[in-house]
Amino acid sequence: MVMFLIVGAQRFNMEGPAVPVVAAPGSDIVLPCSIKPTMSAVDMEVKWSRTDLNNTVVHHYENKEDKNNDQDPSYRGRTALFKEQLQYGNTSLLLKNVKVSDGGQYRCQVDSAHQQGHVSVLLKIEAVGRTPEITVLGTDASGGVLLQCDSKGWWPVPDLQWLDSKGVEVSAGVKIINEDGEGFNVRRSLTAHSSDNNTYICRVKQGQNMKEKKIDITGNLHYWKTSAIVVPVVVLLLSALVGVVVYFTWRGKPVSSLSIFLSHSPHI
């Protein structure tokens, strides 16, 4: 972005980036701003502010020193000008340990005794989250396998899709979103049924960034179907055994009689 200014007979411009500056939380970044043609800004006043936050002061330089008494507390100790570069008209701002809340519209304003200029800089915060994790929760009444996909640490909120093996989106539950200090965490569940190859994909996408995880539910279908048969049988046998113990106790039979009974029972 370039803003031309004409003050009296002198013409100059302030230069800033034509595209947004993109940064990840925790990183150090530079918000570009400079005077063209090159001239010293050592004796000028330089003020960086947030125009989207009622012109909150981000960094203030005047009379050859930083004067940050009016600086917003959230930026305390995290901003600096390149003092050795001021003589060349470089009024860029160094912003350290970027926070999610730093994203927004900035204004770089330079004032001298007879001139004034400013330029806008947009800072966008983007964080690529972790590879999704898929958890098998069990089965439902229809025999489908209940899957849950989680991915953490994104900013802004990403899209989360469940796909089949051919990459076609399948119907899934509502996307659940929560935020913590690392960014947005997303979760979405799916009831997966037997298909041609039983493969499902959890894909998380944000702009050009994408991460995904695959799962083959064949083994899970076998496990849960087997469990559905074995568990009731075990419960039935245990119930029968308890009944026998109660019967012998009620009849007053000795334990040896129970042992003989069990030894003649069919083995499973």
Contacts in CASP RR format, 6 or more apart in sequence:
PFRMAT RR
TARGET T0000
AUTHOR 0000-0000-0000
METHOD contacts of the structure
MODEL  1
MVMFLIVGAQRFNMEGPAVPVVAAPGSDIVLPCSIKPTMSAVDMEVKWSR
TDLNNTVVHHYENKEDKNNDQDPSYRGRTALFKEQLQYGNTSLLLKNVKV
SDGGQYRCQVDSAHQQGHVSVLLKIEAVGRTPEITVLGTDASGGVLLQCD
SKGWWPVPDLQWLDSKGVEVSAGVKIINEDGEGFNVRRSLTAHSSDNNTY
ICRVKQGQNMKEKKIDITGNLHYWKTSAIVVPVVVLLLSALVGVVVYFTW
RGKPVSSLSIFLSHSPHI
1 15 0 8 1.000
1 16 0 8 1.000
1 17 0 8 1.000
1 18 0 8 1.000
1 119 0 8 1.000
1 120 0 8 1.000
1 121 0 8 1.000
2 13 0 8 1.000
2 14 0 8 1.000
2 15 0 8 1.000
2 16 0 8 1.000
2 36 0 8 1.000
2 119 0 8 1.000
3 13 0 8 1.000
3 14 0 8 1.000
3 117 0 8 1.000
3 118 0 8 1.000
3 119 0 8 1.000
4 11 0 8 1.000
4 12 0 8 1.000
4 13 0 8 1.000
5 11 0 8 1.000
5 12 0 8 1.000
5 13 0 8 1.000
5 14 0 8 1.000
5 115 0 8 1.000
5 116 0 8 1.000
5 117 0 8 1.000
7 114 0 8 1.000
7 115 0 8 1.000
7 116 0 8 1.000
8 114 0 8 1.000
10 114 0 8 1.000
10 115 0 8 1.000
12 35 0 8 1.000
12 36 0 8 1.000
12 37 0 8 1.000
12 39 0 8 1.000
12 115 0 8 1.000
13 35 0 8 1.000
13 36 0 8 1.000
14 33 0 8 1.000
14 34 0 8 1.000
14 35 0 8 1.000
14 36 0 8 1.000
14 108 0 8 1.000
14 110 0 8 1.000
14 117 0 8 1.000
14 118 0 8 1.000
14 119 0 8 1.000
15 32 0 8 1.000
15 33 0 8 1.000
15 34 0 8 1.000
15 35 0 8 1.000
15 36 0 8 1.000
15 119 0 8 1.000
16 32 0 8 1.000
16 33 0 8 1.000
16 34 0 8 1.000
16 108 0 8 1.000
16 119 0 8 1.000
16 121 0 8 1.000
17 32 0 8 1.000
17 121 0 8 1.000
20 122 0 8 1.000
20 123 0 8 1.000
20 124 0 8 1.000
21 29 0 8 1.000
21 30 0 8 1.000
21 31 0 8 1.000
21 32 0 8 1.000
21 121 0 8 1.000
21 122 0 8 1.000
21 123 0 8 1.000
21 124 0 8 1.000
22 123 0 8 1.000
22 124 0 8 1.000
22 125 0 8 1.000
22 126 0 8 1.000
23 29 0 8 1.000
23 95 0 8 1.000
23 98 0 8 1.000
23 102 0 8 1.000
23 123 0 8 1.000
23 124 0 8 1.000
23 125 0 8 1.000
23 126 0 8 1.000
24 98 0 8 1.000
24 125 0 8 1.000
24 126 0 8 1.000
24 127 0 8 1.000
24 128 0 8 1.000
25 98 0 8 1.000
25 99 0 8 1.000
25 100 0 8 1.000
25 125 0 8 1.000
25 127 0 8 1.000
25 155 0 8 1.000
25 182 0 8 1.000
25 183 0 8 1.000
26 97 0 8 1.000
26 98 0 8 1.000
26 99 0 8 1.000
27 97 0 8 1.000
27 98 0 8 1.000
28 94 0 8 1.000
28 95 0 8 1.000
28 96 0 8 1.000
28 97 0 8 1.000
28 98 0 8 1.000
29 94 0 8 1.000
29 95 0 8 1.000
29 98 0 8 1.000
29 123 0 8 1.000
30 92 0 8 1.000
30 93 0 8 1.000
30 94 0 8 1.000
30 95 0 8 1.000
31 48 0 8 1.000
31 92 0 8 1.000
31 93 0 8 1.000
31 95 0 8 1.000
31 106 0 8 1.000
31 108 0 8 1.000
31 121 0 8 1.000
31 123 0 8 1.000
32 92 0 8 1.000
32 121 0 8 1.000
33 48 0 8 1.000
33 90 0 8 1.000
33 91 0 8 1.000
33 92 0 8 1.000
33 93 0 8 1.000
33 108 0 8 1.000
33 110 0 8 1.000
33 119 0 8 1.000
33 121 0 8 1.000
34 89 0 8 1.000
34 90 0 8 1.000
34 91 0 8 1.000
34 92 0 8 1.000
35 41 0 8 1.000
35 89 0 8 1.000
35 91 0 8 1.000
35 110 0 8 1.000
38 88 0 8 1.000
38 89 0 8 1.000
39 89 0 8 1.000
40 86 0 8 1.000
40 87 0 8 1.000
40 88 0 8 1.000
40 89 0 8 1.000
41 86 0 8 1.000
41 87 0 8 1.000
41 89 0 8 1.000
41 90 0 8 1.000
41 91 0 8 1.000
41 110 0 8 1.000
42 64 0 8 1.000
42 86 0 8 1.000
42 87 0 8 1.000
43 64 0 8 1.000
43 112 0 8 1.000
44 110 0 8 1.000
44 111 0 8 1.000
44 112 0 8 1.000
45 60 0 8 1.000
45 61 0 8 1.000
45 62 0 8 1.000
45 110 0 8 1.000
45 111 0 8 1.000
45 112 0 8 1.000
46 59 0 8 1.000
46 60 0 8 1.000
46 61 0 8 1.000
46 62 0 8 1.000
46 81 0 8 1.000
46 86 0 8 1.000
46 91 0 8 1.000
46 108 0 8 1.000
46 109 0 8 1.000
46 110 0 8 1.000
47 57 0 8 1.000
47 59 0 8 1.000
47 60 0 8 1.000
47 61 0 8 1.000
47 62 0 8 1.000
47 108 0 8 1.000
47 109 0 8 1.000
47 111 0 8 1.000
48 57 0 8 1.000
48 58 0 8 1.000
48 59 0 8 1.000
48 60 0 8 1.000
48 79 0 8 1.000
48 93 0 8 1.000
48 106 0 8 1.000
48 107 0 8 1.000
48 108 0 8 1.000
48 109 0 8 1.000
49 55 0 8 1.000
49 56 0 8 1.000
49 57 0 8 1.000
49 58 0 8 1.000
49 106 0 8 1.000
49 107 0 8 1.000
49 109 0 8 1.000
50 56 0 8 1.000
50 58 0 8 1.000
50 72 0 8 1.000
50 104 0 8 1.000
50 105 0 8 1.000
50 106 0 8 1.000
50 107 0 8 1.000
51 105 0 8 1.000
51 106 0 8 1.000
51 107 0 8 1.000
51 120 0 8 1.000
52 104 0 8 1.000
52 105 0 8 1.000
53 72 0 8 1.000
55 107 0 8 1.000
56 72 0 8 1.000
57 68 0 8 1.000
57 70 0 8 1.000
57 71 0 8 1.000
57 72 0 8 1.000
58 71 0 8 1.000
58 72 0 8 1.000
58 75 0 8 1.000
58 79 0 8 1.000
58 93 0 8 1.000
58 95 0 8 1.000
58 106 0 8 1.000
59 66 0 8 1.000
59 68 0 8 1.000
59 71 0 8 1.000
59 75 0 8 1.000
59 79 0 8 1.000
59 80 0 8 1.000
59 81 0 8 1.000
59 93 0 8 1.000
60 66 0 8 1.000
60 67 0 8 1.000
60 68 0 8 1.000
60 70 0 8 1.000
60 71 0 8 1.000
61 67 0 8 1.000
61 81 0 8 1.000
66 81 0 8 1.000
68 76 0 8 1.000
68 79 0 8 1.000
71 79 0 8 1.000
74 99 0 8 1.000
74 101 0 8 1.000
75 95 0 8 1.000
77 96 0 8 1.000
78 95 0 8 1.000
78 96 0 8 1.000
78 97 0 8 1.000
79 93 0 8 1.000
79 94 0 8 1.000
79 95 0 8 1.000
79 96 0 8 1.000
80 93 0 8 1.000
80 94 0 8 1.000
80 96 0 8 1.000
81 91 0 8 1.000
81 92 0 8 1.000
81 93 0 8 1.000
81 94 0 8 1.000
82 90 0 8 1.000
82 92 0 8 1.000
82 94 0 8 1.000
85 92 0 8 1.000
91 108 0 8 1.000
91 110 0 8 1.000
92 108 0 8 1.000
93 106 0 8 1.000
93 108 0 8 1.000
95 102 0 8 1.000
95 123 0 8 1.000
98 125 0 8 1.000
100 125 0 8 1.000
100 127 0 8 1.000
100 155 0 8 1.000
100 181 0 8 1.000
100 183 0 8 1.000
102 123 0 8 1.000
102 125 0 8 1.000
103 123 0 8 1.000
103 124 0 8 1.000
103 125 0 8 1.000
104 122 0 8 1.000
104 123 0 8 1.000
104 124 0 8 1.000
105 120 0 8 1.000
105 121 0 8 1.000
105 122 0 8 1.000
105 123 0 8 1.000
106 120 0 8 1.000
106 121 0 8 1.000
106 122 0 8 1.000
106 123 0 8 1.000
107 118 0 8 1.000
107 119 0 8 1.000
107 120 0 8 1.000
107 121 0 8 1.000
108 118 0 8 1.000
108 119 0 8 1.000
108 120 0 8 1.000
108 121 0 8 1.000
109 116 0 8 1.000
109 117 0 8 1.000
109 118 0 8 1.000
110 116 0 8 1.000
110 117 0 8 1.000
110 118 0 8 1.000
111 117 0 8 1.000
125 155 0 8 1.000
125 156 0 8 1.000
126 155 0 8 1.000
126 156 0 8 1.000
126 206 0 8 1.000
126 209 0 8 1.000
127 153 0 8 1.000
127 154 0 8 1.000
127 155 0 8 1.000
127 182 0 8 1.000
127 183 0 8 1.000
128 154 0 8 1.000
128 206 0 8 1.000
128 209 0 8 1.000
128 211 0 8 1.000
129 151 0 8 1.000
129 152 0 8 1.000
129 153 0 8 1.000
129 154 0 8 1.000
129 158 0 8 1.000
129 204 0 8 1.000
129 211 0 8 1.000
130 151 0 8 1.000
130 152 0 8 1.000
130 153 0 8 1.000
130 211 0 8 1.000
131 151 0 8 1.000
131 211 0 8 1.000
131 212 0 8 1.000
131 213 0 8 1.000
132 149 0 8 1.000
132 150 0 8 1.000
132 151 0 8 1.000
132 160 0 8 1.000
132 202 0 8 1.000
132 203 0 8 1.000
132 204 0 8 1.000
132 211 0 8 1.000
132 212 0 8 1.000
132 213 0 8 1.000
133 149 0 8 1.000
133 150 0 8 1.000
133 151 0 8 1.000
133 213 0 8 1.000
134 147 0 8 1.000
134 148 0 8 1.000
134 149 0 8 1.000
134 202 0 8 1.000
134 213 0 8 1.000
134 215 0 8 1.000
135 147 0 8 1.000
135 148 0 8 1.000
135 149 0 8 1.000
135 150 0 8 1.000
136 145 0 8 1.000
136 146 0 8 1.000
136 147 0 8 1.000
136 215 0 8 1.000
136 217 0 8 1.000
136 220 0 8 1.000
137 146 0 8 1.000
137 147 0 8 1.000
137 148 0 8 1.000
137 189 0 8 1.000
138 145 0 8 1.000
138 146 0 8 1.000
138 220 0 8 1.000
138 224 0 8 1.000
139 145 0 8 1.000
139 146 0 8 1.000
139 224 0 8 1.000
139 228 0 8 1.000
140 146 0 8 1.000
140 191 0 8 1.000
142 191 0 8 1.000
142 193 0 8 1.000
143 193 0 8 1.000
143 224 0 8 1.000
143 225 0 8 1.000
144 191 0 8 1.000
144 192 0 8 1.000
144 193 0 8 1.000
144 194 0 8 1.000
144 221 0 8 1.000
145 191 0 8 1.000
145 192 0 8 1.000
145 193 0 8 1.000
145 217 0 8 1.000
145 220 0 8 1.000
145 221 0 8 1.000
145 224 0 8 1.000
146 189 0 8 1.000
146 190 0 8 1.000
146 191 0 8 1.000
146 192 0 8 1.000
147 162 0 8 1.000
147 189 0 8 1.000
147 190 0 8 1.000
147 191 0 8 1.000
147 192 0 8 1.000
147 200 0 8 1.000
147 202 0 8 1.000
147 215 0 8 1.000
147 217 0 8 1.000
148 187 0 8 1.000
148 188 0 8 1.000
148 189 0 8 1.000
148 190 0 8 1.000
149 160 0 8 1.000
149 162 0 8 1.000
149 187 0 8 1.000
149 188 0 8 1.000
149 189 0 8 1.000
149 190 0 8 1.000
149 202 0 8 1.000
149 213 0 8 1.000
150 185 0 8 1.000
150 186 0 8 1.000
150 187 0 8 1.000
151 158 0 8 1.000
151 160 0 8 1.000
151 185 0 8 1.000
151 186 0 8 1.000
151 202 0 8 1.000
151 204 0 8 1.000
151 211 0 8 1.000
152 182 0 8 1.000
152 183 0 8 1.000
152 185 0 8 1.000
153 182 0 8 1.000
153 183 0 8 1.000
153 184 0 8 1.000
153 185 0 8 1.000
154 183 0 8 1.000
154 184 0 8 1.000
154 185 0 8 1.000
154 186 0 8 1.000
154 204 0 8 1.000
154 206 0 8 1.000
155 183 0 8 1.000
155 184 0 8 1.000
156 184 0 8 1.000
156 206 0 8 1.000
157 177 0 8 1.000
157 184 0 8 1.000
157 186 0 8 1.000
157 206 0 8 1.000
158 184 0 8 1.000
158 186 0 8 1.000
158 204 0 8 1.000
158 205 0 8 1.000
158 206 0 8 1.000
158 209 0 8 1.000
159 204 0 8 1.000
159 205 0 8 1.000
159 206 0 8 1.000
160 175 0 8 1.000
160 186 0 8 1.000
160 187 0 8 1.000
160 188 0 8 1.000
160 202 0 8 1.000
160 203 0 8 1.000
160 204 0 8 1.000
161 169 0 8 1.000
161 172 0 8 1.000
161 202 0 8 1.000
161 203 0 8 1.000
161 204 0 8 1.000
161 205 0 8 1.000
162 169 0 8 1.000
162 170 0 8 1.000
162 172 0 8 1.000
162 188 0 8 1.000
162 190 0 8 1.000
162 200 0 8 1.000
162 201 0 8 1.000
162 202 0 8 1.000
162 203 0 8 1.000
163 169 0 8 1.000
163 170 0 8 1.000
163 200 0 8 1.000
163 201 0 8 1.000
163 202 0 8 1.000
163 203 0 8 1.000
164 170 0 8 1.000
164 195 0 8 1.000
164 199 0 8 1.000
164 200 0 8 1.000
164 201 0 8 1.000
165 195 0 8 1.000
165 196 0 8 1.000
165 197 0 8 1.000
165 199 0 8 1.000
165 200 0 8 1.000
165 201 0 8 1.000
167 201 0 8 1.000
170 190 0 8 1.000
170 200 0 8 1.000
172 188 0 8 1.000
172 189 0 8 1.000
172 190 0 8 1.000
173 188 0 8 1.000
173 189 0 8 1.000
173 190 0 8 1.000
174 188 0 8 1.000
175 186 0 8 1.000
175 187 0 8 1.000
175 188 0 8 1.000
176 186 0 8 1.000
176 187 0 8 1.000
176 188 0 8 1.000
177 184 0 8 1.000
177 185 0 8 1.000
177 186 0 8 1.000
177 187 0 8 1.000
178 184 0 8 1.000
178 185 0 8 1.000
179 185 0 8 1.000
186 204 0 8 1.000
188 202 0 8 1.000
190 200 0 8 1.000
192 198 0 8 1.000
192 200 0 8 1.000
192 217 0 8 1.000
194 217 0 8 1.000
194 221 0 8 1.000
197 216 0 8 1.000
198 216 0 8 1.000
198 217 0 8 1.000
198 218 0 8 1.000
198 221 0 8 1.000
199 214 0 8 1.000
199 215 0 8 1.000
199 216 0 8 1.000
199 217 0 8 1.000
200 214 0 8 1.000
200 215 0 8 1.000
200 217 0 8 1.000
201 212 0 8 1.000
201 213 0 8 1.000
201 214 0 8 1.000
201 215 0 8 1.000
202 212 0 8 1.000
202 213 0 8 1.000
202 214 0 8 1.000
202 215 0 8 1.000
203 210 0 8 1.000
203 211 0 8 1.000
203 212 0 8 1.000
204 210 0 8 1.000
204 211 0 8 1.000
204 212 0 8 1.000
205 211 0 8 1.000
233 268 0 8 1.000
237 268 0 8 1.000
244 258 0 8 1.000
244 261 0 8 1.000
244 262 0 8 1.000
245 258 0 8 1.000
248 255 0 8 1.000
248 257 0 8 1.000
248 258 0 8 1.000
248 261 0 8 1.000
END
